[in-house]
Every structure is written in structure tokens, then in C-alpha cells.
């Protein structure tokens, strides 16, 4: 018998994978969203967290972007 699970496939670089894994590990057990870590650059996650991951990545990038000082 085949078991199928609906999810979202994420392909990204290694640091972003670690960011997402850390995000997952900080959640309580009932809210963990990673279904399977395929390798160092690919993840399979639950579909309902896609927008949350996108938002967290966007916030992370905004916080870590260099802006040239104006003076």
C-alpha cells in the first residue's frame, strides 16, 4: 500500500535550509512542519506553512540587508 502526503517541496541553499530547520526546531512538537529533509538543499514541508516560511525569510533578509548610510 502506498502512503501519499500532500506537501510543498522547497529547494534552497544550505544556509537557508538551516534557517528553516531552526525555525521548525523552535516550534512545539504539535506545530512542527517539516515532513522530510531530503538533503542539504531540499525539504518537504506541510503545505499550510508555505506563507509563514516565505514571510520569515523575507523578514530575515530585511534585517540582514546592508543599506548605505546617507549623509
URUR-V778766 format. One record per residue. N is the residue number from 1. OMEGA is omega in whole degrees, -180 to 180 (NA if undefined). NEAR is the number of other C-alpha atoms within 12 Angstrom. Layout:
n = [N;N]
omega = [OMEGA;OMEGA]
near = [NEAR;NEAR]
//
This chain:
n = [1;2;3;4;5;6;7;8;9;10;11;12;13;14;15;16;17;18;19;20;21;22;23;24;25;26;27;28;29;30;31;32;33;34;35;36;37;38;39;40;41;42;43;44;45;46;47;48;49;50;51;52;53;54;55;56;57;58;59;60;61;62;63;64;65;66;67;68;69;70;71]
omega = [-179;175;179;179;178;180;180;178;180;175;-178;178;-174;179;180;175;179;177;-179;178;177;178;179;-178;179;-180;172;-177;-178;-177;179;-170;179;177;-179;171;-175;173;-173;180;-178;180;173;-174;177;-173;-176;-179;-177;-178;178;178;178;-180;-180;178;178;178;179;179;178;-180;-175;178;179;173;-180;180;177;177;NA]
near = [3;4;5;7;14;14;18;22;23;29;19;20;15;17;16;24;27;20;24;36;29;17;23;27;16;15;14;10;10;10;16;20;29;34;23;22;23;17;17;20;21;24;30;27;30;23;20;16;24;21;14;18;27;19;14;20;22;16;13;17;14;12;11;10;10;8;8;6;5;4;3]
//
